């Protein structure tokens, strides 16, 4: 039975400016469904879906990243954190979600696109609002009804995370994933309130949505289609204006803590090779270029940014790109914090250009920096060629 004590509701109620919707959470921390409707059955099916996530090879198990995401999640969700299970999924696209029974999924592409803990908290606060307002349950009912399969487990794999599912299939189901405009507006405002209550700067929410809109616009101009998050969470200019108005009226004193930017930058620098490798493999070069330019401005280690500019040019391989790649790899290899793989990739480019001396020079530099490299035997084969 969905009984919420009046005292609990009073504690969770929000003091907002007149004219804003009632943003009182509909469920308290510790909520569980009764057996009077379909909700309990859906929760049981979602448990099967969660077991599939736990077995997925895309589940990130690194303790540092998991601790980082968990800390931000628990800070912004407060007492609801005890009801949530948090999973970081290795997927290069911008998305996070929270199922009706408390499964939280954060894709690594989201970590690559936010520039601070505040911006990460903006996404998680937004998703928490969908969760507390039962939007996720309503969407799950709608999705299951519209799908040819009635199994939440099947739809979960296809719709909710993208685990082991091609991006094309996710895009095809984007219309089923989308929340209504009303739900999105409610999640925007309540999510900002959750952020402010946790000590994060709620101004970061509108800033982030604008970045995603701009990224899509720039990427589309360079021939890349809009991202999955933008298809399922439409971020119109009107929504950004409304969110800014709400934050300015209700939290005028809120400011960003520089430590929240530094902590995120530290995480990016530590895991940039893994995160950007997946982005490069999408072959969406317009979007990759936008991200690299943003990361340079954020202060990501410049050798790492140069390296992935080289990767982008090498894989795109249009007219003049190999020369651009050589310049970028050289900057990545010869900086204060050289990227060993830059030397290896330079070696392969020169080998392809029949410049064996230059190839061997770079291969030697690579092995000096990576004496235990997995591909050492192959590199030594080329070093022994005349």
Secondary structure in CASP SS format (residue, H / E / C, confidence):
PFRMAT SS
TARGET T0000
AUTHOR 0000-0000-0000
METHOD secondary structure of the structure
MODEL  1
X C 1.00
X C 1.00
X C 1.00
X C 1.00
X C 1.00
X H 1.00
X H 1.00
X H 1.00
X H 1.00
X H 1.00
X H 1.00
X H 1.00
X C 1.00
X C 1.00
X C 1.00
X C 1.00
X C 1.00
X C 1.00
X C 1.00
X C 1.00
X C 1.00
X C 1.00
X C 1.00
X C 1.00
X C 1.00
X C 1.00
X C 1.00
X C 1.00
X C 1.00
X C 1.00
X C 1.00
X C 1.00
X C 1.00
X C 1.00
X C 1.00
X C 1.00
X C 1.00
X C 1.00
X H 1.00
X H 1.00
X H 1.00
X H 1.00
X H 1.00
X H 1.00
X H 1.00
X H 1.00
X H 1.00
X H 1.00
X H 1.00
X H 1.00
X H 1.00
X H 1.00
X H 1.00
X H 1.00
X H 1.00
X C 1.00
X C 1.00
X C 1.00
X E 1.00
X C 1.00
X C 1.00
X C 1.00
X H 1.00
X H 1.00
X H 1.00
X H 1.00
X H 1.00
X H 1.00
X H 1.00
X H 1.00
X H 1.00
X H 1.00
X H 1.00
X H 1.00
X H 1.00
X H 1.00
X H 1.00
X H 1.00
X H 1.00
X H 1.00
X H 1.00
X H 1.00
X H 1.00
X C 1.00
X E 1.00
X E 1.00
X E 1.00
X E 1.00
X E 1.00
X C 1.00
X C 1.00
X C 1.00
X C 1.00
X C 1.00
X C 1.00
X E 1.00
X E 1.00
X E 1.00
X C 1.00
X C 1.00
X C 1.00
X C 1.00
X E 1.00
X E 1.00
X E 1.00
X E 1.00
X E 1.00
X H 1.00
X H 1.00
X H 1.00
X H 1.00
X H 1.00
X H 1.00
X C 1.00
X C 1.00
X C 1.00
X H 1.00
X H 1.00
X H 1.00
X H 1.00
X H 1.00
X H 1.00
X H 1.00
X H 1.00
X H 1.00
X H 1.00
X H 1.00
X H 1.00
X H 1.00
X H 1.00
X H 1.00
X H 1.00
X C 1.00
X C 1.00
X H 1.00
X H 1.00
X H 1.00
X H 1.00
X H 1.00
X H 1.00
X H 1.00
X H 1.00
X H 1.00
X H 1.00
X H 1.00
X H 1.00
X C 1.00
X C 1.00
X C 1.00
X C 1.00
X C 1.00
X H 1.00
X H 1.00
X H 1.00
X H 1.00
X H 1.00
X H 1.00
X H 1.00
X H 1.00
X H 1.00
X H 1.00
X C 1.00
X C 1.00
X C 1.00
X C 1.00
X C 1.00
X H 1.00
X H 1.00
X H 1.00
X H 1.00
X H 1.00
X H 1.00
X C 1.00
X H 1.00
X H 1.00
X H 1.00
X H 1.00
X C 1.00
X C 1.00
X C 1.00
X H 1.00
X H 1.00
X H 1.00
X H 1.00
X H 1.00
X H 1.00
X H 1.00
X H 1.00
X H 1.00
X H 1.00
X H 1.00
X H 1.00
X H 1.00
X H 1.00
X H 1.00
X H 1.00
X H 1.00
X C 1.00
X C 1.00
X C 1.00
X C 1.00
X C 1.00
X H 1.00
X H 1.00
X H 1.00
X H 1.00
X H 1.00
X H 1.00
X H 1.00
X H 1.00
X H 1.00
X H 1.00
X H 1.00
X H 1.00
X H 1.00
X H 1.00
X H 1.00
X H 1.00
X H 1.00
X H 1.00
X H 1.00
X C 1.00
X C 1.00
X C 1.00
X C 1.00
X C 1.00
X C 1.00
X H 1.00
X H 1.00
X H 1.00
X H 1.00
X H 1.00
X C 1.00
X C 1.00
X C 1.00
X C 1.00
X H 1.00
X H 1.00
X H 1.00
X H 1.00
X H 1.00
X H 1.00
X H 1.00
X H 1.00
X H 1.00
X H 1.00
X H 1.00
X H 1.00
X H 1.00
X H 1.00
X C 1.00
X C 1.00
X C 1.00
X C 1.00
X C 1.00
X C 1.00
X C 1.00
X H 1.00
X H 1.00
X H 1.00
X H 1.00
X H 1.00
X H 1.00
X H 1.00
X H 1.00
X H 1.00
X H 1.00
X H 1.00
X H 1.00
X H 1.00
X H 1.00
X H 1.00
X H 1.00
X H 1.00
X H 1.00
X H 1.00
X H 1.00
X H 1.00
X H 1.00
X H 1.00
X C 1.00
X C 1.00
X C 1.00
X C 1.00
X H 1.00
X H 1.00
X H 1.00
X H 1.00
X H 1.00
X H 1.00
X H 1.00
X H 1.00
X H 1.00
X H 1.00
X H 1.00
X H 1.00
X H 1.00
X H 1.00
X C 1.00
X C 1.00
X C 1.00
X H 1.00
X H 1.00
X H 1.00
X H 1.00
X H 1.00
X H 1.00
X H 1.00
X H 1.00
X H 1.00
X H 1.00
X H 1.00
X H 1.00
X H 1.00
X H 1.00
X H 1.00
X C 1.00
X C 1.00
X C 1.00
X C 1.00
X H 1.00
X H 1.00
X H 1.00
X H 1.00
X H 1.00
X H 1.00
X H 1.00
X H 1.00
X H 1.00
X H 1.00
X H 1.00
X H 1.00
X H 1.00
X C 1.00
X C 1.00
X C 1.00
X C 1.00
X C 1.00
X C 1.00
X H 1.00
X H 1.00
X H 1.00
X H 1.00
X H 1.00
X H 1.00
X H 1.00
X H 1.00
X H 1.00
X H 1.00
X H 1.00
X H 1.00
X H 1.00
X C 1.00
X C 1.00
X C 1.00
X H 1.00
X H 1.00
X H 1.00
X H 1.00
X H 1.00
X H 1.00
X H 1.00
X H 1.00
X H 1.00
X H 1.00
X H 1.00
X H 1.00
X H 1.00
X H 1.00
X C 1.00
X C 1.00
X C 1.00
X C 1.00
X C 1.00
X C 1.00
X H 1.00
X H 1.00
X H 1.00
X H 1.00
X H 1.00
X H 1.00
X H 1.00
X H 1.00
X C 1.00
X C 1.00
X C 1.00
END
